[in-house]
Amino acid sequence: MQIDFTHKQSAHCENGVVSNLMRHNGFEVSEPMVFGIGSGLLFSYLPFLKVNYAPVFTYRVMPGLIFNRFAKRVGIKVKREKFKKTEDARKRLDANLANNNPVGLQVGVFQLPYFPEEYRFHFNAHNMVVYGKQGDTYLISDPVMEDVTTLTDRELEKVRFAKGAFAPKGHMYYPIAFPETLSLEKAIVKGIKHTCRDMTAPVPIVGVRAMRWVAKNIRKWPQKLGAKKANHYLGQIVRMQEEIGTGGGGFRYIYAAFLQEAGKVLKNEKLKDFSKEMTEIGDQWRDFALEASRVYKNRSVQTDAYNKVADQLLDLAKREEAFFQALRKAV
């Protein structure tokens, strides 16, 4: 039982799953276009939620929102299912495969055998496509991998029912209805405006205000938390930026590609300039991650070192605030 499914590698798992499922159903939509229309770009600080014994810093919206927003804005219907029993989850997956329907899954990465060991940690918001089954082995298209791979029935069950934050509970999703033609113009504008609102929102846990809150806390960590914990928290920022779900710099590059593509669709030359600026912002995020990694790898608790990292983050907040205010006016 194998569906004729084309695997294409992507920078981020959810974007890649959506793009590949759209392509399978006859609609050529790029990964950046999915990400932009789905308003995937964000910065959020959730100190009340811990992953790997440190607060959550996220550079994207919650898992599932990109596909939901994209689908709503372009007129697609998506079916989502979660399960209490592993047997029910397996039967529903097999039924879809028997009906020639590849499906997206949300899984945990800690027990994914084809992931390099250094990338296996307790993160339960990874996405993949299952496109077939041979005996007790499932055929897997993981969009962050170069080639397709496989998981046994038992291996897939483990990652589908991983425990902890964002536990997937067998989460399975797939499109069930499409418009005759895909109209992107209005969807692009809605996606851009939503991202601009998120990034300039008047609340402390999202957008540029969250970035400023984190910068303020970074200055306090060495004295408040001590060397070991302060370095662990700073390492968490970098890990979530550069390793988990592509990260801050990577998402900015994807968004820059979206703006370039959107400029052609909307015939808006200004968006090409915004694309170039967002690429520069992505470079600035990478510089921030590099400086932060130098601090925690050296196990430094010098006040000046932490202040320098905080200053970089404040500069990014200032630049992104001006960027998204201007972008909103441009569309």
C-alpha contacts under 8 A as a table, 3 or more apart, distances in Angstrom:
res1	aa1	res2	aa2	distance
1	M	97	L	7.27
1	M	98	A	6.89
1	M	132	G	5.45
1	M	133	K	5.29
1	M	134	Q	6.13
2	Q	97	L	7.76
2	Q	100	N	7.96
2	Q	131	Y	6.39
2	Q	132	G	4.18
2	Q	133	K	6.19
2	Q	134	Q	7.59
2	Q	139	L	7.76
3	I	97	L	7.43
3	I	100	N	5.77
3	I	101	N	7.43
3	I	102	P	7.08
3	I	131	Y	5.53
3	I	132	G	5.72
4	D	131	Y	7.91
5	F	24	H	6.41
5	F	102	P	7.77
5	F	131	Y	6.59
6	T	20	N	7.29
6	T	24	H	7.03
7	H	20	N	6.91
7	H	141	S	6.00
7	H	143	P	7.22
7	H	147	D	7.35
7	H	148	V	6.78
8	K	16	G	7.62
8	K	20	N	6.76
8	K	143	P	6.33
8	K	146	E	7.77
9	Q	16	G	7.05
9	Q	142	D	7.81
9	Q	143	P	4.67
9	Q	144	V	5.60
9	Q	145	M	6.08
9	Q	146	E	5.60
9	Q	147	D	7.58
10	S	13	C	6.92
10	S	15	N	7.52
10	S	16	G	5.16
10	S	31	E	7.00
10	S	143	P	5.31
10	S	144	V	5.44
10	S	145	M	7.94
11	A	16	G	7.27
11	A	143	P	7.69
11	A	144	V	6.05
11	A	246	T	6.54
11	A	250	G	7.84
12	H	15	N	5.68
12	H	16	G	5.99
12	H	143	P	7.27
12	H	144	V	6.27
12	H	245	G	5.86
12	H	246	T	5.73
13	C	16	G	5.08
13	C	17	V	6.09
13	C	126	H	6.47
13	C	127	N	5.30
13	C	128	M	6.79
13	C	142	D	7.24
13	C	143	P	5.55
13	C	144	V	5.83
13	C	245	G	6.94
14	E	17	V	5.14
14	E	18	V	6.25
14	E	63	P	7.77
14	E	64	G	7.65
14	E	66	I	7.51
14	E	67	F	7.58
14	E	126	H	7.45
14	E	127	N	5.56
14	E	128	M	7.71
15	N	18	V	5.30
15	N	19	S	6.06
15	N	31	E	5.31
15	N	32	P	7.55
15	N	34	V	5.99
15	N	35	F	5.93
15	N	66	I	7.53
15	N	67	F	7.80
16	G	19	S	5.09
16	G	20	N	5.94
16	G	31	E	5.84
16	G	143	P	5.33
16	G	144	V	7.64
17	V	20	N	5.22
17	V	21	L	6.03
17	V	104	G	6.61
17	V	127	N	6.85
17	V	128	M	6.16
17	V	129	V	6.35
17	V	142	D	7.81
17	V	143	P	6.37
18	V	21	L	5.15
18	V	22	M	6.04
18	V	31	E	7.83
18	V	34	V	7.15
18	V	67	F	6.58
19	S	22	M	5.12
19	S	23	R	6.14
19	S	28	E	7.64
19	S	29	V	5.74
19	S	30	S	5.91
19	S	31	E	5.58
19	S	34	V	6.69
20	N	23	R	5.03
20	N	24	H	6.12
21	L	24	H	5.02
21	L	25	N	6.38
21	L	102	P	7.61
21	L	103	V	7.95
21	L	174	Y	7.86
21	L	175	P	7.91
22	M	25	N	5.16
22	M	26	G	6.45
22	M	27	F	5.19
22	M	28	E	6.64
22	M	29	V	6.67
23	R	26	G	5.12
23	R	27	F	4.86
23	R	28	E	5.07
23	R	29	V	6.78
24	H	27	F	7.35
27	F	182	L	7.61
29	V	33	M	6.44
29	V	34	V	6.87
30	S	33	M	5.23
30	S	34	V	6.39
31	E	34	V	5.20
31	E	35	F	6.27
31	E	254	I	7.99
32	P	35	F	5.01
32	P	36	G	6.04
32	P	254	I	5.41
32	P	255	Y	6.31
32	P	257	A	5.97
32	P	258	F	4.62
33	M	36	G	5.18
33	M	37	I	5.99
33	M	258	F	5.32
33	M	261	E	7.40
33	M	262	A	7.65
34	V	37	I	5.47
34	V	38	G	5.81
34	V	66	I	7.42
34	V	67	F	7.68
34	V	70	F	6.37
35	F	38	G	5.12
35	F	39	S	6.15
35	F	40	G	5.25
35	F	41	L	7.54
35	F	66	I	6.48
35	F	70	F	8.00
35	F	254	I	7.58
35	F	255	Y	7.19
35	F	258	F	7.51
36	G	39	S	5.07
36	G	40	G	6.29
36	G	41	L	7.54
36	G	188	I	7.04
36	G	191	G	5.94
36	G	192	I	6.77
36	G	255	Y	6.27
36	G	258	F	5.83
36	G	259	L	7.78
37	I	40	G	7.87
37	I	66	I	7.92
37	I	69	R	7.26
37	I	70	F	5.46
37	I	73	R	7.45
37	I	187	A	5.94
37	I	188	I	5.14
37	I	189	V	7.90
37	I	190	K	7.19
37	I	191	G	4.29
37	I	192	I	7.02
38	G	65	L	7.13
38	G	66	I	4.26
38	G	67	F	6.31
38	G	68	N	7.33
38	G	69	R	4.78
38	G	70	F	4.32
38	G	191	G	5.95
39	S	61	V	7.78
39	S	66	I	6.38
39	S	69	R	7.29
39	S	70	F	7.99
39	S	191	G	5.04
39	S	192	I	6.72
39	S	194	H	6.26
39	S	195	T	5.23
40	G	60	R	5.41
40	G	61	V	5.34
40	G	65	L	7.57
40	G	66	I	5.50
40	G	195	T	7.46
41	L	59	Y	6.51
41	L	60	R	4.90
41	L	61	V	6.51
41	L	195	T	6.47
41	L	251	F	6.67
41	L	252	R	7.51
41	L	255	Y	7.26
42	L	58	T	7.34
42	L	59	Y	4.98
42	L	60	R	4.63
42	L	61	V	5.90
42	L	195	T	7.23
42	L	198	D	6.90
42	L	199	M	6.28
42	L	206	V	7.27
42	L	207	G	6.20
43	F	57	F	7.39
43	F	58	T	5.62
43	F	59	Y	4.41
43	F	60	R	6.37
43	F	199	M	7.16
43	F	206	V	5.68
43	F	207	G	4.98
43	F	208	V	7.26
43	F	210	A	7.01
43	F	211	M	7.11
44	S	57	F	5.79
44	S	58	T	5.13
44	S	59	Y	6.46
44	S	60	R	7.84
44	S	205	I	5.44
44	S	206	V	4.28
44	S	207	G	6.16
44	S	210	A	5.92
44	S	211	M	7.59
45	Y	55	P	7.57
45	Y	56	V	6.06
45	Y	57	F	4.77
45	Y	58	T	6.58
45	Y	205	I	5.08
45	Y	206	V	6.48
45	Y	210	A	5.77
45	Y	211	M	7.61
45	Y	214	V	7.17
46	L	49	L	5.57
46	L	55	P	6.11
46	L	56	V	5.13
46	L	57	F	6.37
46	L	205	I	6.46
47	P	50	K	7.07
47	P	55	P	4.67
47	P	56	V	6.29
48	F	55	P	6.81
49	L	55	P	5.73
49	L	56	V	6.00
50	K	53	Y	5.53
50	K	54	A	5.06
50	K	55	P	4.59
50	K	56	V	5.87
51	V	54	A	5.55
51	V	55	P	6.34
51	V	56	V	6.26
51	V	122	H	7.46
51	V	123	F	7.88
51	V	165	A	7.30
52	N	122	H	7.14
54	A	232	H	7.29
54	A	233	Y	5.72
54	A	236	Q	6.65
55	P	233	Y	7.23
55	P	236	Q	7.70
56	V	236	Q	7.85
57	F	236	Q	7.67
57	F	237	I	6.06
57	F	240	M	6.45
57	F	241	Q	7.99
58	T	61	V	7.55
58	T	240	M	6.54
58	T	241	Q	7.44
58	T	247	G	7.78
59	Y	240	M	7.76
59	Y	241	Q	6.81
59	Y	247	G	5.94
59	Y	248	G	5.21
59	Y	251	F	7.33
60	R	247	G	7.84
60	R	251	F	7.63
61	V	65	L	6.56
61	V	66	I	7.27
62	M	65	L	5.88
63	P	66	I	7.25
63	P	125	A	6.09
64	G	67	F	5.65
64	G	68	N	6.26
65	L	68	N	4.96
65	L	69	R	5.89
66	I	69	R	5.39
66	I	70	F	5.97
67	F	70	F	5.07
67	F	71	A	5.87
68	N	71	A	5.23
68	N	72	K	6.18
68	N	78	V	7.46
69	R	72	K	5.20
69	R	73	R	6.13
70	F	73	R	5.30
70	F	74	V	6.26
70	F	187	A	7.77
71	A	74	V	5.45
71	A	75	G	5.77
71	A	76	I	4.54
71	A	77	K	6.29
71	A	78	V	7.05
72	K	75	G	5.25
72	K	76	I	6.04
72	K	77	K	7.24
73	R	76	I	7.83
73	R	186	K	7.82
73	R	187	A	5.03
73	R	190	K	7.69
74	V	179	P	7.93
74	V	182	L	6.29
74	V	183	S	6.35
74	V	184	L	6.61
74	V	187	A	6.09
75	G	178	F	6.57
75	G	179	P	5.99
75	G	182	L	7.82
76	I	175	P	6.87
76	I	176	I	7.61
76	I	177	A	5.66
76	I	178	F	4.82
76	I	179	P	6.60
77	K	175	P	5.71
77	K	176	I	5.64
77	K	177	A	5.06
77	K	178	F	6.76
78	V	173	Y	6.84
78	V	174	Y	5.59
78	V	175	P	4.20
78	V	176	I	5.66
78	V	177	A	7.33
79	K	173	Y	5.49
79	K	174	Y	5.56
79	K	175	P	6.12
79	K	176	I	6.49
80	R	171	H	7.09
80	R	172	M	5.75
80	R	173	Y	4.33
80	R	174	Y	6.84
81	E	170	G	7.75
81	E	171	H	5.63
81	E	172	M	5.25
81	E	173	Y	6.35
82	K	89	A	7.59
82	K	168	P	7.69
82	K	169	K	5.66
82	K	170	G	5.33
82	K	171	H	4.52
82	K	172	M	6.50
83	F	86	T	7.04
83	F	88	D	6.71
83	F	89	A	5.84
83	F	169	K	5.74
83	F	170	G	5.53
83	F	171	H	7.08
84	K	88	D	7.78
84	K	169	K	6.73
84	K	170	G	7.86
85	K	88	D	5.43
85	K	89	A	6.55
86	T	89	A	5.06
86	T	90	R	6.21
86	T	157	E	6.85
86	T	161	F	7.59
86	T	170	G	7.25
87	E	90	R	5.13
87	E	91	K	6.22
88	D	91	K	5.18
88	D	92	R	6.24
89	A	92	R	5.34
89	A	93	L	6.22
89	A	170	G	5.96
90	R	93	L	5.15
90	R	94	D	6.13
90	R	157	E	7.88
91	K	94	D	5.12
91	K	95	A	6.06
92	R	95	A	5.07
92	R	96	N	6.35
93	L	96	N	5.32
93	L	97	L	6.36
93	L	103	V	7.67
93	L	172	M	7.80
94	D	97	L	5.07
94	D	98	A	6.09
94	D	133	K	7.94
95	A	98	A	5.06
95	A	99	N	6.34
96	N	99	N	5.02
96	N	100	N	6.51
96	N	101	N	5.16
96	N	102	P	6.94
96	N	103	V	7.42
97	L	100	N	5.07
97	L	101	N	5.21
97	L	102	P	6.07
97	L	103	V	7.89
97	L	131	Y	6.68
97	L	132	G	5.96
97	L	133	K	7.63
98	A	101	N	7.35
101	N	131	Y	7.41
102	P	129	V	6.60
102	P	130	V	5.74
102	P	131	Y	4.57
102	P	132	G	7.41
102	P	174	Y	7.53
103	V	129	V	5.49
103	V	130	V	5.61
103	V	131	Y	6.87
103	V	172	M	6.69
103	V	173	Y	5.92
103	V	174	Y	5.17
104	G	127	N	6.74
104	G	128	M	5.59
104	G	129	V	4.45
104	G	130	V	6.52
104	G	172	M	5.76
104	G	173	Y	5.14
104	G	174	Y	5.97
105	L	127	N	5.54
105	L	128	M	5.41
105	L	129	V	6.14
105	L	130	V	7.42
105	L	160	R	7.53
105	L	170	G	7.54
105	L	171	H	5.86
105	L	172	M	4.68
105	L	173	Y	6.40
106	Q	124	N	7.32
106	Q	125	A	5.89
106	Q	126	H	5.56
106	Q	127	N	4.69
106	Q	128	M	6.83
106	Q	160	R	6.75
106	Q	168	P	5.75
106	Q	170	G	7.28
106	Q	171	H	5.49
106	Q	172	M	6.65
107	V	124	N	5.50
107	V	125	A	6.02
107	V	126	H	5.23
107	V	127	N	6.14
107	V	128	M	7.75
107	V	159	V	5.05
107	V	160	R	4.79
107	V	161	F	7.37
107	V	162	A	7.05
107	V	168	P	5.89
107	V	170	G	7.65
107	V	171	H	7.72
108	G	111	Q	6.99
108	G	112	L	7.46
108	G	122	H	6.85
108	G	123	F	5.56
108	G	124	N	3.76
108	G	125	A	6.25
108	G	126	H	6.05
108	G	159	V	4.86
108	G	160	R	6.68
108	G	161	F	7.77
108	G	162	A	5.54
108	G	167	A	7.65
108	G	168	P	7.38
109	V	112	L	5.15
109	V	115	F	7.60
109	V	119	Y	7.93
109	V	120	R	5.68
109	V	121	F	6.38
109	V	122	H	6.64
109	V	123	F	5.86
109	V	124	N	6.34
109	V	126	H	6.53
109	V	159	V	6.79
110	F	119	Y	7.91
110	F	120	R	4.33
110	F	121	F	4.59
110	F	122	H	5.24
110	F	123	F	6.81
110	F	159	V	7.72
111	Q	120	R	6.88
111	Q	155	E	7.67
111	Q	158	K	7.09
111	Q	159	V	6.19
112	L	115	F	5.65
112	L	120	R	7.21
112	L	155	E	7.50
112	L	159	V	6.81
113	P	116	P	7.82
114	Y	149	T	7.79
115	F	119	Y	6.38
115	F	120	R	6.52
116	P	119	Y	5.54
116	P	120	R	6.80
117	E	120	R	5.31
118	E	121	F	7.85
119	Y	243	E	7.75
122	H	164	G	7.54
123	F	126	H	7.23
123	F	165	A	7.63
123	F	166	F	7.92
123	F	244	I	7.99
124	N	162	A	6.88
124	N	163	K	7.93
124	N	164	G	7.54
124	N	165	A	6.86
124	N	166	F	5.59
124	N	167	A	5.81
124	N	168	P	6.45
125	A	166	F	6.53
125	A	167	A	7.93
125	A	168	P	7.27
126	H	245	G	7.62
127	N	142	D	7.22
128	M	140	I	7.02
128	M	141	S	6.01
128	M	142	D	4.60
128	M	143	P	6.57
129	V	140	I	5.88
129	V	141	S	4.99
129	V	142	D	6.20
129	V	143	P	7.99
130	V	138	Y	6.84
130	V	139	L	5.79
130	V	140	I	4.79
130	V	141	S	6.19
131	Y	138	Y	7.74
131	Y	139	L	5.71
131	Y	140	I	6.32
131	Y	141	S	7.11
132	G	138	Y	5.85
132	G	139	L	4.92
132	G	140	I	7.58
133	K	136	D	6.97
133	K	137	T	5.60
133	K	138	Y	4.31
133	K	139	L	5.63
134	Q	137	T	5.23
134	Q	138	Y	6.36
134	Q	139	L	7.57
136	D	152	T	5.84
136	D	153	D	5.38
137	T	150	T	6.50
137	T	151	L	5.67
137	T	152	T	4.27
137	T	153	D	5.76
138	Y	150	T	5.52
138	Y	151	L	5.28
138	Y	152	T	5.96
138	Y	153	D	6.70
138	Y	156	L	7.81
139	L	148	V	7.43
139	L	149	T	6.24
139	L	150	T	4.72
139	L	151	L	6.80
140	I	148	V	5.81
140	I	149	T	5.11
140	I	150	T	5.13
140	I	151	L	6.98
141	S	145	M	7.93
141	S	147	D	7.54
141	S	148	V	4.86
141	S	149	T	6.48
142	D	145	M	5.59
142	D	147	D	7.97
142	D	148	V	6.62
142	D	149	T	7.54
143	P	146	E	7.48
145	M	148	V	7.15
151	L	154	R	7.91
151	L	155	E	5.69
151	L	156	L	5.76
152	T	155	E	5.06
152	T	156	L	6.12
153	D	156	L	5.36
153	D	157	E	6.20
154	R	157	E	5.08
154	R	158	K	6.34
155	E	158	K	5.27
155	E	159	V	6.67
156	L	159	V	5.40
156	L	160	R	6.05
157	E	160	R	5.13
157	E	161	F	6.14
157	E	170	G	7.95
158	K	161	F	5.42
158	K	162	A	5.91
159	V	162	A	5.05
160	R	168	P	6.11
160	R	169	K	6.33
160	R	170	G	4.66
160	R	171	H	7.06
161	F	167	A	6.90
161	F	168	P	6.09
161	F	169	K	5.05
161	F	170	G	5.56
162	A	167	A	5.87
162	A	168	P	6.72
162	A	169	K	7.42
163	K	167	A	5.25
163	K	168	P	7.98
164	G	167	A	5.42
168	P	171	H	5.24
175	P	178	F	7.74
179	P	182	L	6.40
183	S	186	K	7.37
183	S	187	A	7.44
184	L	187	A	5.11
184	L	188	I	5.90
184	L	265	V	7.77
185	E	188	I	5.32
185	E	189	V	6.59
185	E	265	V	6.77
185	E	266	L	6.23
186	K	189	V	5.23
186	K	190	K	6.21
187	A	190	K	5.17
187	A	191	G	6.05
188	I	191	G	5.07
188	I	192	I	6.20
188	I	262	A	6.83
189	V	192	I	5.22
189	V	193	K	6.18
189	V	331	V	6.46
190	K	193	K	5.27
190	K	194	H	6.13
191	G	194	H	5.26
191	G	195	T	6.36
192	I	195	T	5.25
192	I	196	C	6.23
192	I	327	L	7.94
192	I	328	R	7.14
192	I	331	V	7.88
193	K	196	C	5.08
193	K	197	R	6.22
193	K	328	R	5.77
193	K	331	V	7.81
194	H	197	R	5.14
194	H	198	D	6.22
195	T	198	D	5.05
195	T	199	M	6.14
196	C	199	M	5.28
196	C	200	T	6.24
196	C	324	F	5.06
196	C	325	Q	6.78
196	C	327	L	7.29
196	C	328	R	6.04
197	R	200	T	5.34
197	R	201	A	5.67
198	D	201	A	5.17
198	D	206	V	6.91
198	D	207	G	5.95
199	M	206	V	6.71
199	M	207	G	3.77
199	M	208	V	5.82
199	M	320	E	7.90
199	M	321	E	7.18
199	M	324	F	7.01
200	T	207	G	5.67
200	T	208	V	6.11
200	T	209	R	7.47
200	T	321	E	6.28
200	T	324	F	7.24
200	T	325	Q	7.52
201	A	206	V	6.85
201	A	207	G	6.30
201	A	208	V	7.89
201	A	209	R	7.63
202	P	209	R	7.28
203	V	206	V	6.36
203	V	209	R	6.76
203	V	210	A	7.78
204	P	207	G	7.90
204	P	209	R	5.17
204	P	210	A	5.02
204	P	213	W	6.92
205	I	209	R	6.91
205	I	210	A	4.66
205	I	213	W	7.95
206	V	209	R	6.36
206	V	210	A	4.90
206	V	211	M	7.78
207	G	210	A	5.45
207	G	211	M	6.64
208	V	211	M	4.93
208	V	212	R	6.34
208	V	317	A	4.93
208	V	318	K	7.49
208	V	320	E	6.93
208	V	321	E	6.15
209	R	212	R	5.10
209	R	213	W	6.24
209	R	317	A	7.54
210	A	213	W	4.95
210	A	214	V	6.18
211	M	214	V	5.20
211	M	215	A	6.24
211	M	313	L	6.64
211	M	314	L	7.02
211	M	317	A	5.94
212	R	215	A	5.02
212	R	216	K	6.22
212	R	313	L	7.22
212	R	314	L	5.83
212	R	317	A	6.55
213	W	216	K	5.11
213	W	217	N	6.31
214	V	217	N	5.03
214	V	218	I	6.09
214	V	310	A	7.91
215	A	218	I	5.12
215	A	219	R	6.70
215	A	309	V	7.80
215	A	310	A	4.46
215	A	311	D	7.17
215	A	313	L	5.98
215	A	314	L	6.38
216	K	219	R	5.62
216	K	220	K	7.06
216	K	310	A	6.95
217	N	220	K	5.16
217	N	221	W	6.25
218	I	221	W	5.32
218	I	222	P	7.91
218	I	234	L	7.72
218	I	306	Y	6.35
218	I	307	N	7.40
218	I	309	V	7.82
218	I	310	A	6.04
219	R	222	P	7.29
219	R	303	T	7.22
219	R	306	Y	5.72
219	R	307	N	5.49
219	R	310	A	6.49
220	K	223	Q	5.95
220	K	224	K	5.81
221	W	224	K	4.97
221	W	225	L	5.20
221	W	226	G	6.98
221	W	230	A	5.19
222	P	225	L	5.70
222	P	226	G	5.08
222	P	227	A	5.83
222	P	230	A	5.48
222	P	301	V	5.45
222	P	302	Q	7.61
222	P	303	T	7.20
222	P	306	Y	7.83
223	Q	226	G	5.66
225	L	228	K	7.78
225	L	229	K	5.64
225	L	230	A	5.60
226	G	229	K	5.84
226	G	230	A	5.87
226	G	301	V	7.89
227	A	230	A	5.29
227	A	231	N	6.08
227	A	299	R	6.95
227	A	300	S	7.29
227	A	301	V	5.73
228	K	231	N	5.42
228	K	232	H	6.23
228	K	299	R	7.60
229	K	232	H	4.91
229	K	233	Y	6.15
230	A	233	Y	5.23
230	A	234	L	6.24
230	A	301	V	7.81
231	N	234	L	5.07
231	N	235	G	5.98
231	N	295	V	7.63
231	N	296	Y	4.75
231	N	297	K	7.90
231	N	299	R	6.40
231	N	300	S	7.77
231	N	301	V	7.92
232	H	235	G	4.99
232	H	236	Q	6.17
232	H	296	Y	7.38
233	Y	236	Q	4.97
233	Y	237	I	6.62
234	L	237	I	5.26
234	L	238	V	6.68
234	L	292	A	6.73
234	L	293	S	7.79
234	L	296	Y	6.60
235	G	238	V	5.18
235	G	239	R	6.02
235	G	292	A	7.52
235	G	293	S	6.70
235	G	296	Y	6.34
236	Q	239	R	5.01
236	Q	240	M	6.01
237	I	240	M	5.36
237	I	241	Q	6.06
238	V	241	Q	4.88
238	V	242	E	5.89
238	V	243	E	7.81
238	V	289	A	5.52
238	V	292	A	7.08
238	V	293	S	6.88
239	R	242	E	5.36
239	R	243	E	5.18
239	R	244	I	6.41
240	M	243	E	5.73
240	M	244	I	4.81
240	M	245	G	7.53
240	M	247	G	5.88
240	M	248	G	7.85
241	Q	244	I	6.61
241	Q	246	T	6.96
241	Q	247	G	3.69
241	Q	248	G	4.60
241	Q	249	G	6.93
241	Q	289	A	7.53
242	E	245	G	7.95
242	E	246	T	5.86
242	E	247	G	4.57
242	E	248	G	6.65
242	E	249	G	7.18
242	E	250	G	7.36
242	E	289	A	7.75
243	E	246	T	5.70
243	E	247	G	6.14
244	I	247	G	5.96
246	T	249	G	7.89
246	T	250	G	5.43
246	T	251	F	6.42
247	G	250	G	5.40
247	G	251	F	5.88
248	G	251	F	5.36
248	G	252	R	6.32
248	G	282	G	7.33
248	G	285	W	6.55
248	G	286	R	7.99
249	G	252	R	5.17
249	G	253	Y	6.44
249	G	281	I	7.75
249	G	282	G	4.38
249	G	283	D	6.63
249	G	284	Q	7.79
249	G	285	W	5.13
249	G	286	R	5.62
250	G	253	Y	5.13
250	G	254	I	6.36
250	G	282	G	6.86
251	F	254	I	5.00
251	F	255	Y	6.11
251	F	282	G	7.84
252	R	255	Y	4.99
252	R	256	A	6.11
252	R	278	M	6.22
252	R	279	T	6.60
252	R	281	I	7.10
252	R	282	G	5.04
253	Y	256	A	4.96
253	Y	257	A	6.33
253	Y	278	M	6.96
253	Y	279	T	5.49
253	Y	282	G	5.89
254	I	257	A	5.12
254	I	258	F	6.29
255	Y	258	F	4.88
255	Y	259	L	6.25
255	Y	275	S	7.65
255	Y	278	M	7.37
256	A	259	L	5.17
256	A	260	Q	6.35
256	A	274	F	7.45
256	A	275	S	4.31
256	A	276	K	6.80
256	A	277	E	7.92
256	A	278	M	5.32
256	A	279	T	5.74
257	A	260	Q	5.15
257	A	261	E	6.27
257	A	275	S	6.63
258	F	261	E	5.12
258	F	262	A	5.87
258	F	275	S	7.78
259	L	262	A	4.85
259	L	263	G	5.95
259	L	271	L	5.65
259	L	272	K	6.51
259	L	274	F	6.97
259	L	275	S	5.24
260	Q	263	G	5.19
260	Q	264	K	6.82
260	Q	271	L	6.25
260	Q	272	K	5.01
260	Q	275	S	5.53
261	E	264	K	5.39
261	E	265	V	6.55
262	A	265	V	5.05
262	A	266	L	5.97
262	A	267	K	8.00
262	A	268	N	7.92
262	A	271	L	7.20
263	G	266	L	5.30
263	G	267	K	5.44
263	G	268	N	4.75
263	G	269	E	5.88
263	G	270	K	7.27
263	G	271	L	4.97
263	G	272	K	5.96
264	K	267	K	4.90
264	K	268	N	6.68
264	K	269	E	7.68
265	V	268	N	7.86
268	N	271	L	5.88
268	N	272	K	7.76
269	E	272	K	5.57
269	E	273	D	7.29
270	K	273	D	5.35
270	K	274	F	6.52
270	K	330	A	7.08
271	L	274	F	4.88
271	L	275	S	6.06
271	L	327	L	7.96
271	L	330	A	7.70
272	K	275	S	4.92
272	K	276	K	6.48
273	D	276	K	5.19
273	D	277	E	6.39
274	F	277	E	5.06
274	F	278	M	6.10
274	F	323	F	7.89
274	F	327	L	7.24
275	S	278	M	5.18
275	S	279	T	6.33
276	K	279	T	5.16
276	K	280	E	6.50
277	E	280	E	5.03
277	E	281	I	6.29
278	M	281	I	4.85
278	M	282	G	6.16
279	T	282	G	4.98
279	T	283	D	6.37
280	E	283	D	5.01
280	E	284	Q	6.32
281	I	284	Q	4.91
281	I	285	W	6.29
281	I	316	L	7.42
281	I	319	R	7.86
281	I	320	E	7.75
282	G	285	W	5.06
282	G	286	R	6.41
283	D	286	R	5.11
283	D	287	D	6.36
284	Q	287	D	5.02
284	Q	288	F	6.26
284	Q	316	L	7.36
285	W	288	F	4.98
285	W	289	A	6.28
285	W	316	L	7.47
286	R	289	A	5.05
286	R	290	L	6.17
287	D	290	L	5.06
287	D	291	E	6.26
288	F	291	E	5.27
288	F	292	A	6.14
288	F	309	V	6.72
288	F	312	Q	6.20
288	F	313	L	7.07
289	A	292	A	5.07
289	A	293	S	6.01
290	L	293	S	5.17
290	L	294	R	6.33
291	E	294	R	5.17
291	E	295	V	6.53
291	E	309	V	6.62
292	A	295	V	5.18
292	A	296	Y	6.51
292	A	309	V	6.06
293	S	296	Y	5.35
293	S	297	K	5.83
294	R	297	K	5.33
294	R	298	N	6.06
295	V	298	N	5.43
295	V	299	R	6.22
295	V	300	S	5.50
295	V	301	V	7.86
295	V	305	A	6.59
295	V	306	Y	7.47
296	Y	299	R	4.72
296	Y	300	S	6.20
297	K	300	S	7.72
300	S	305	A	7.41
301	V	305	A	7.29
301	V	306	Y	7.28
302	Q	305	A	5.45
302	Q	306	Y	6.74
303	T	306	Y	5.39
303	T	307	N	6.05
304	D	307	N	4.95
304	D	308	K	6.05
305	A	308	K	5.25
305	A	309	V	6.58
306	Y	309	V	5.22
306	Y	310	A	6.22
307	N	310	A	4.95
307	N	311	D	6.05
308	K	311	D	5.06
308	K	312	Q	6.37
309	V	312	Q	5.17
309	V	313	L	6.46
310	A	313	L	5.14
310	A	314	L	6.27
311	D	314	L	5.05
311	D	315	D	6.25
312	Q	315	D	5.12
312	Q	316	L	6.36
313	L	316	L	5.01
313	L	317	A	6.23
314	L	317	A	4.99
314	L	318	K	6.24
315	D	318	K	5.16
315	D	319	R	6.20
316	L	319	R	5.10
316	L	320	E	5.97
317	A	320	E	5.23
317	A	321	E	5.98
318	K	321	E	5.27
318	K	322	A	6.44
319	R	322	A	5.35
319	R	323	F	6.08
320	E	323	F	4.81
320	E	324	F	6.07
321	E	324	F	5.52
321	E	325	Q	6.19
322	A	325	Q	5.24
322	A	326	A	6.18
323	F	326	A	5.31
323	F	327	L	6.06
324	F	327	L	4.86
324	F	328	R	6.06
325	Q	328	R	5.44
325	Q	329	K	6.75
326	A	329	K	5.28
326	A	330	A	6.35
327	L	330	A	4.99
327	L	331	V	6.74
328	R	331	V	5.72
